[in-house]
Amino acid sequence: MSNSGNYEAVAADIKKLLHQPEYDDGSAGPVLVRLAWHSAGTYDAETDTGGSNGAGMRYEAEGGDPANAGLQHARTFLEPVKEKHPWLTYADLWTLAGIIAIKEMDGPTIPWKPGRTDYVDDSKLPPRGRLPDGAQGADHVRFIFYRMGFNDQEIVALSGAHNLGRTHKDRSGFHGPWVPNPTRFSNQYFRLMVELEWKPKTLDNGVKQFVHYDEDLDEELMMLPSDLALIQDKEFAPWVKKYAADKELFYRDFSAAFAKLVELGIKRDESGKIVNADNVKGGYIS
Ligand code: ZEM
């Protein structure tokens, strides 16, 4: 295994695969960000279970969760990187790929540390049902994110990732992108949430979302019910407005919250070595 621990080489290879002319809006970036988020967003602080350590989505019980529909595309995009750098764990690859993708799409720099390990079997997977449901409102969003240990400000900051990518009828049942340019990170999601008029729409599959017809694009932009809950809730709304007005503030807060997300459940010693790896292979690479 040559070049073991060469994360610069890994990062360079991730950058090279982002351009995917045949896929969605021409980029693997958004779905890679969602992979990183869903790998980590199963964390439960009370039982200290779930989180990005383990890369449980390789197993059917987690990978086949309807909440993770579509993320097989992200894992497939990354497979050549794993093959080229076999010393790398999937758990590190998935989190790093999300962070590289955000940066390459004009987003903030997000601190990242290696050392995550991969489960060797499916005995420690988090139960299904820990990821948020876009059809629901503020109470549900708080229930999910408080469980991970996030506060209201961090919830709003993280939600700004919906500036990227789109919803797919054959994955979540929702349809369309949030912003006109969904492969460029910015605070536009918050600006459009504040500035535009969002009308309820029931899709032909019965799924309810909110839409705004964009004339230049000749396409409908969308918001999930859980997105608009942020502007309707009196504790969330001030953060939506702050991030709509101040891109620098959003980038700073998003970076901090995303760095926290991919470290949930991971305990490190002073050298950065992960000390609670269990039932896993791989481990810290010096
Ligand atoms: Zn999402 N998200 N998300 N999200 N998400 C989708 C797509 C993307 C919610 C949600 O239900 C959905 C966060 C929070 C929450 C991304 C990143 C992050 C989709 C569409 C849904 C339904 C899936 C599909 O059909 O392909 C809910 C309810 C959330 C919280 C309340 C957080 C936090 C994220 C990262 C920090 C991204 C990048 C996408 C776009 C994926 C793609 O394939 O384009």
Residues whose N, C-alpha, C, O or C-beta is under 5 A from the ligand:
A	BS01	ZEM	P30 V31 V33 R34 W37 A69 G70 P132 D133 G134 V141 L158 S159 A161 L164 G165 R166 T167 H168 R171 S172 G173 F174 S226
